[in-house]
């Protein structure tokens, strides 16, 4: 970083370290480190906290996935047993399938829909309505997530819910059902929560990305007669691919790891209809005290998210804006 | 393409363009109205008595039943105070550590600076599912189960990971001349941090504070497993438990006859949303910028 060399040239009181070239051997590195004791001292509290509470737990989790483990009992090594049990369990294919369905849907609701919304808002000419739309995008975000989930639970309620109420009002009472309690609809009801999925961080992030594209590109594009859908696909989309990548990764992470909504709405039920691996991990740990088994599921989820994130990062490359060509 | 042709094209394209604009306005408005429905229902329900809730589901019922809010506060207030205490203590520590860390990495030069920096940033890549179970065990081992400290520590230890990332970028943008002249006046590191960096990085700290406060306010799974004592419980878990008792057992002090629990319950939800609304009104700029930037930069 340029700031670092800047301070060194000025021979500051605080940063004498770079006066000694660090390349010339171990001894001078040691000397430089001793001279920079202040920097290390200032960072010490952060690193002590991180070591105990942020480095140690994930490493411990990776190790304990191979152990039988519960509070107050000596952990015993069981090798790959947990993984064997998990992948041969009759519920596992179903919950993995549920997870991939949710993941695919989260890509649609979290990455695709907000993009369409952002492009539409971005092209609105009238700046006052543009600001108003931005404001209205934010309002639903001011409601805490748990309240949103509990509200939707009420909306789906078989007796008091507004969805069944509306259906009956329009003479469609035969369609009314226990949305979250019916094996056929429960998972789709979970997906439908948050309809129409436009408000929230996604649209704002895309709007931020579109705002960074320089005006001259749009001008050039208009002169060439590139408008509407063609412009969206040829100009807007390639230039916000960075944001698309981010939203895709967030959708993957949400699909694989977030089970809070399911825990509150159905707790995996009815039966195992809405079970996902994350929720199984939670149940195994906190209901049956199988912490080692839970840690092994955590490790499987980590491998899935890590692989998927890497794959998305490798395949999606944002276009570089170059006005001169 | 010459300029003359493009000006000739312009009048003919203008009309479809206007239709396009009107269509967009319509579509956006419909989508936004649809996404506001739950919020609308939440607010109208919070002012209803049981019968109004049963029979006037969509309309606003008059007179507004403000007493729901008093009844709700009796229960929700304690959870909110708990959460604010935890958030405040955690935030202060987190901001201090992020400020110091950001300064050290942006303004000081020392061996292994980049190595140490990336050692911190790498933690952003560790998904929480991997650490959730083992972290619980570590906290149990340290005797932190059912303590407020178990809620403060994740903020204090985990917050500076993103905090240092953000503050380093922010502090790197402060002109070097300011630090230089202070050093000439004999200022030490702590002076440089406290007297120069702190006042100039308030916008960055505000963004961090807002993002972390939202995080604490929404935290659910961690307090659910860590806190058994209802008197220490956080707001999100508190609302979850309240909703369960309203549905299945009734709530002390609320009338459970004729759907009477629902009005106060929704009033409780509204009260629990107010701090975020307040935060948005006061620090709206940092709220939006923080959300957007954190998305762009990570």
Contacts between the chains, C-beta under 8 A, distances in Angstrom:
chain1	res1	chain2	res2	distance
A	1	B	106	7.3
A	1	B	172	6.5
A	3	B	106	6.0
A	3	B	107	6.1
A	3	B	172	5.4
A	3	B	176	6.5
A	4	B	108	7.8
A	4	B	109	4.3
A	4	B	113	7.5
A	5	B	109	7.8
A	6	B	176	5.0
A	7	B	107	6.5
A	7	B	108	7.4
A	7	B	109	6.0
A	7	B	176	7.2
A	7	B	179	7.6
A	8	B	109	5.7
A	10	B	176	7.8
A	10	B	180	5.7
A	10	B	183	7.7
A	12	B	179	7.6
A	12	B	180	7.3
A	12	B	183	5.1
A	13	B	183	5.2
A	13	B	186	7.5
A	13	B	187	7.9
A	13	B	188	7.2
A	14	B	107	7.9
A	14	B	108	6.3
A	14	B	183	7.0
A	14	B	188	7.2
A	14	B	189	5.0
A	14	B	192	6.8
A	15	B	107	7.8
A	15	B	108	5.3
A	15	B	109	4.9
A	15	B	110	7.6
A	17	B	109	5.4
A	17	B	110	5.1
A	17	B	111	6.9
A	18	B	109	4.8
A	22	B	111	5.8
A	29	B	111	5.4
A	32	B	110	7.0
A	32	B	111	5.1
A	33	B	110	7.0
A	33	B	111	5.0
A	33	B	112	7.8
A	36	B	108	7.0
A	36	B	109	7.5
A	36	B	110	3.3
A	36	B	111	6.8
A	38	B	108	7.5
A	38	B	189	5.4
A	39	B	104	5.1
A	39	B	108	4.6
A	39	B	110	4.3
A	39	B	113	7.7
A	40	B	110	7.1
A	42	B	100	5.2
A	42	B	101	7.7
A	42	B	103	7.8
A	42	B	104	5.1
A	42	B	189	7.1
A	43	B	100	7.8
A	43	B	101	6.4
A	43	B	104	5.7
A	43	B	116	6.8
A	45	B	97	6.4
A	46	B	97	5.2
A	46	B	100	7.7
A	46	B	101	5.3
A	46	B	120	7.4
A	46	B	160	5.4
A	46	B	164	7.2
A	47	B	116	7.8
A	49	B	97	7.7
A	49	B	153	7.7
A	49	B	156	6.4
A	49	B	157	3.8
A	49	B	160	7.8
A	50	B	120	6.8
A	50	B	123	6.9
A	50	B	157	6.1
A	50	B	160	7.9
A	50	B	161	7.4
A	52	B	138	7.5
A	52	B	157	7.4
A	53	B	135	7.1
A	53	B	138	7.2
A	53	B	153	6.0
A	53	B	154	7.1
A	53	B	157	4.0
A	53	B	158	7.1
A	54	B	123	5.4
A	54	B	126	7.6
A	54	B	131	7.5
A	54	B	157	5.8
A	54	B	158	6.0
A	54	B	161	7.1
A	55	B	123	7.4
A	56	B	134	7.9
A	56	B	138	6.5
A	57	B	131	4.2
A	57	B	134	4.2
A	57	B	135	4.1
A	57	B	137	7.9
A	57	B	138	5.4
A	58	B	126	5.1
A	58	B	130	4.8
A	58	B	131	4.5
A	58	B	134	6.8
A	60	B	134	4.3
A	60	B	137	7.3
A	60	B	138	6.9
A	61	B	130	5.4
A	61	B	131	6.1
A	61	B	133	6.1
A	61	B	134	3.7
A	62	B	130	7.4
A	64	B	134	6.3
A	64	B	137	7.8
A	69	B	137	7.4
A	71	B	137	6.6
A	71	B	140	5.2
A	71	B	141	7.9
A	117	B	28	7.2
A	117	B	31	6.5
A	120	B	24	4.9
A	120	B	27	6.4
A	120	B	28	5.7
A	121	B	28	6.0
A	123	B	21	8.0
A	123	B	24	6.6
A	124	B	21	6.9
A	124	B	24	6.1
A	124	B	25	6.9
A	124	B	28	7.4
A	125	B	21	6.2
A	129	B	25	6.7
A	133	B	28	5.7
A	133	B	32	6.6
A	134	B	288	7.8
A	136	B	32	4.6
A	136	B	36	7.0
A	137	B	32	7.1
A	138	B	280	6.9
A	138	B	284	8.0
A	138	B	287	7.7
A	138	B	288	6.7
A	139	B	36	6.5
A	139	B	39	6.4
A	140	B	35	5.4
A	140	B	36	6.4
A	140	B	38	7.3
A	140	B	39	5.6
A	142	B	273	6.0
A	142	B	276	4.7
A	142	B	277	5.0
A	142	B	280	5.6
A	143	B	38	7.6
A	143	B	39	6.0
A	143	B	42	7.0
A	143	B	269	7.8
A	143	B	273	5.0
A	143	B	276	7.5
A	144	B	217	5.9
A	144	B	218	5.5
A	144	B	235	7.3
A	144	B	236	6.3
A	144	B	239	7.7
A	144	B	272	5.9
A	144	B	273	6.0
A	144	B	276	6.6
A	145	B	218	4.9
A	145	B	220	7.4
A	145	B	236	7.4
A	146	B	218	7.0
A	146	B	220	5.8
A	146	B	236	4.2
A	146	B	237	8.0
A	146	B	239	5.4
A	146	B	240	5.9
A	147	B	42	7.2
A	147	B	239	6.5
A	147	B	269	4.5
A	147	B	272	6.3
A	147	B	273	6.2
A	148	B	38	6.7
A	150	B	239	6.6
A	150	B	240	7.1
A	150	B	243	5.0
A	150	B	269	7.1
A	151	B	38	4.9
A	151	B	41	7.0
A	151	B	42	5.8
A	151	B	269	7.2
A	152	B	38	6.9
A	153	B	243	7.7
A	155	B	38	7.0
A	155	B	41	7.6
A	160	B	54	7.7
A	160	B	259	7.6
A	160	B	262	8.0
A	162	B	41	6.8
A	162	B	57	5.9
A	162	B	58	7.5
A	165	B	57	5.8
A	194	B	35	8.0
A	195	B	34	6.8
A	195	B	35	7.7
A	196	B	31	5.2
A	196	B	34	5.0
A	196	B	35	5.8
A	197	B	35	7.8
A	198	B	31	4.8
A	198	B	32	6.9
A	198	B	35	5.6
A	199	B	32	7.3
A	199	B	35	4.7
A	201	B	291	5.2
A	201	B	292	7.6
A	201	B	295	6.0
A	204	B	288	6.5
A	204	B	291	6.1
A	204	B	292	5.1
A	204	B	295	7.7
A	205	B	291	7.8
A	205	B	292	5.6
A	205	B	295	4.0
A	205	B	296	6.6
A	207	B	292	7.8
A	208	B	292	4.3
A	208	B	293	7.8
A	208	B	295	7.5
A	208	B	296	6.0
A	209	B	296	7.1
A	223	B	1	6.2
A	223	B	6	5.5
A	224	B	1	6.7
A	225	B	1	7.6
A	225	B	9	7.1
A	227	B	13	7.5
A	228	B	20	7.4
A	242	B	296	7.6
A	243	B	295	7.4
A	243	B	296	7.1
A	246	B	295	6.0
A	246	B	296	7.5
A	246	B	298	7.1
A	253	B	127	6.4
A	256	B	127	8.0
A	256	B	129	7.5
A	257	B	127	5.8
A	257	B	128	6.8
A	257	B	129	4.5
A	260	B	220	5.5
A	260	B	221	5.9
A	263	B	221	7.8
A	264	B	240	6.4
A	278	B	129	6.1
A	281	B	129	7.0
A	281	B	132	7.8
A	281	B	133	6.9
A	282	B	221	7.5
A	285	B	133	5.2
A	285	B	136	7.2
A	286	B	225	5.8
A	291	B	133	5.8
A	291	B	136	7.9
A	291	B	137	6.2
A	294	B	133	4.7
A	295	B	133	4.9
A	295	B	134	6.2
A	298	B	129	5.0
A	298	B	130	5.2
A	298	B	132	6.6
A	298	B	133	5.5
A	298	B	134	8.0
A	299	B	130	6.8
A	301	B	127	7.3
A	301	B	129	4.7
A	301	B	130	7.5
A	302	B	127	5.8
A	302	B	129	6.4
A	302	B	130	4.3
A	305	B	127	5.2
A	305	B	129	7.7
A	306	B	127	7.8
